[in-house]
């Protein structure tokens, strides 16, 4: 069985593990986590450390993990510098992260040794921006946020990082007609209209599975083999 989930945003790791147990997730199954494990809630780094130990769970990079990586110099000294000590590009990267809910991760990271932090950040540096998979004869493209600046003749490797982790697809204008279904998170589905609150959005060419855990709603695991939804 193949599962996808996205945007856990610091969701309690023990509850996440319990859901995997409930669905009977085992070593022959595969789970793709489509980015944004961290920020907002407090368990983001615990989620990442759990994922790192699971050979059949793949984490794709989200814009929040990318913001953490953009700030990795903060964690390489004896203490975390404050904003007034940062200048130029470093100050800009810090401001962007803080304004997007980075404080919870900044606080949590201080519980770890510098070797543990380096190990986590090195792991995140290796996380892919997209995956192409096939389940039961159907082809899917997985990314954090969809495909910005979509062109069906463009190779996935030619998309910019921005177009894979920051884009906000539109119900009206985003139509990914390359024969594969694009699955992503990043945009909480309630932003497409209150009738989508807490539920995934399915269109002819894409599926948004960010049901709003970052907004305090219940996360959802989607099983691609039968499109069954599991709510936490
Ligand atoms: Mn995101």
Boltz pocket constraint, residues with backbone or C-beta under 6 A from the ligand:
constraints:
  - pocket:
      binder: B
      contacts: [[A, 36], [A, 62], [A, 63], [A, 64], [A, 144], [A, 165], [A, 185], [A, 186], [A, 187]]
      max_distance: 6.0
